[in-house]
Amino acid sequence: MTFNNFNADFAAHTPVFTDTTSYGATTHDKTAPSPVRETFLPALGLKLVDATTQDTIKTLLSPGRRRAFFMNAHCCNLHRKDRDYAAAVAAADLLLPDGIGVELAGKMTGVKLTENLNGTDFVPALLKQAAVEGKSVYLFGGKPGVADAAASAFGQSIPGLRIAGSRNGYDEAADTRAVIEDINKSGADIVLVALGVPMQELWLHKNAHLLNADLTLAVGALFDFTAGVVTRAPAIVRRAKCEWIWRLAQEPKRLANRYLAGNVSFLAHAALRAARQISPAPILRRGLDLTVSLGTLALLAPVFALTALAVRADSKGPVFFKQTRVGQDGTEFGMYKFRSMVVDAEARREEVLQSSDREGICFKSRNDPRITRVGRFIRRYSIDELPQVLNVLRGEMSIVGPRPALPTEVAAYPKRALGRLSIKPGITGLWQVSGRAKIGFDQMVEMDLSYAASRTFLMDIVIILSTFRAVLSKDGAY
């Protein structure tokens, strides 16, 4: 994984063409919508593919015409400054995230992309699947002899891959009409264009609609890497996400401005855009979570200690109980509680499901035989929930929010109830202060959805204060 991806590295190796004639409209007819997920990154102002390598390859090779570009830090810098390049990027069907810079930009606004689709690794994987499907590929770009060498290398490393043709990006690229005619005559299904950023994207923006190939890709320095002209960083360096440092060490004079000044500019601009997108409400809410959870640990340390001793003295087994629950966006995590049941409670759950006192999916029984003597006391006063401040500190839960459900319960949710998963689960919430276990499942869902849609910092404060009243009254607690 590189900060600035492989296609940016090739820019300095490619001459400026004198033939800039456009042979038709510059817009691209998007005949096949993308079945892969795409996510908008506010810090970049771009929608990027958010999918695995295999799912992305499946989409690119599915029926229909598509044009795809790789986007990294250098590409994003150009996107801000070059209107023609920005127009070419906007007309592409898919933009693939390439490099740690894009990954970091996503995280600035809480977007975690599924995978880094580094072009130097991604394109060979795509060609392997293309070979399986009997598709052919044409290589266009690079210095004289490089495209031919890359084609030979692909042919040797990917059994069954059909090479439709190759053409360099220098003297053989001067006549654009001849390039298009040669590509179409070859019958290629896939065309790889390696002319460097932004030349390759501009060339495809002007000419891709004249090509018969279903898939066109701008691939930068891929041919150089494949032909062995440029040496890739060792695997250990790539895994550490430091390939850009390796490239900088190889060509410090040429790449210093791009990798040093360019990366700083990229991160600064992404951070500025991210800051404009961030609402103060989540920051205030996280501050409230940290303040309350840390305060709880400090003030109630004696309660924690006494409870631990009581649980250990009352029954055999660990003091704490860790159970898999479903959090925000369906992410599972381990929720902590003081153990209030016998150690084999999970194994005996099926035995008591029919005795639930709560209507709907979520189980709750006043006379659950698995609850210990100490367990009944700490449940009545919600002391068993106190260790969840650790989940709050870890960012898995909030002080206020819907109670986290079991995976088996979520699997049985009606569609509307899934809205509970849109925000972080909480230790307390609207339905907890309104009757706790006396509230039926459907009513609980409506309360949680109402809270998720209209929650405010002040509302959280009110719910936290109301929690003390609910705990002291013991209403609905068992």
C-alpha angles and dihedrals in degrees: 000000000000134000090226110026133232097270092059091055092062097057095092093051097060126081123225110260120232093204106080097153115144115216099199145340117341094220121096123229104229099205098166122047117220116257091195121093117261123196129201114230108206092196090061102028089230137116110227135184110268102192145096123277092253095049091048092050090049090054095046092051096043119106115291139056119287139172120200134189130189116232125205137154094284092047091050091051090053090045090061095047107033116065094191092051091046089053090051091050091049090054095052119104097221134018114202120208111237124179143014091275093067090044091054092046090055093050090054088075098031097265113139111189117217096234144353106244098204106190097221090059098030100055096054088050089051092049091051090058090043089056090052089053093046095246124151130222135211121204117211123178144031132094119312109294096012097096090048092050092047091049090052091049092050091048092053097044098042112053114218096014110143114218107207095186148305137227132180125241097237125056092357091055098053095092106056093187090055091049092053093046092049093049093048093045089054091061091225118177093198128036121197113199116197107179098125130252123328099004096064094051092047091049092052092044089058100037114021092093088061093056121091093212116110095216128042122180132186103220108170115194095001092113091052091053094043094048092047095244089123121035117226122225117265115271093254090057092048092050089053088055091239102117089118089062089053091052091047091052090051096051108014096160096051099037104035095092094044098046101034108030091026095052093047090050091048095051093044093051093044091049091050092051091046092052090054091053098048116096116217090230096079090047091052091045093051089048089052091049093052094044095049096042095047090044090050092052091049099043099038099041090116090052090051091051095047092046091051091052092047094049091049093047095047100053143358118266141061123323094231129052121209117197132178111248134173117249138179115339091003095296112152122223139167111262118204127221138157105263108258098166138059115278094255094050094120092054090051096047094101090057094062103035092101091058095064115139093199123084115235135017105326113085122228126156127184091204100040104160092208093070116100125223093256088041092061091052097047091045092052090056095034091241089135089067096057097093088065088082082081089060088050092052089050090053094243094111140022129221090246123037145088114315110260112252132216117261089244090055093048090050088059096045119124112236095262093055091060086076087078087073094061093090136033115284117245144213090234134015149161097292093042091061091043100061107309111210092014089069113092122230097254092049091046090054093051091049092050093047090049090051093048091051098047109021119143135177090254091051090054091053091051092049092049091051091045090053091069090055092048092050094048093047091050087211110168094355119137 
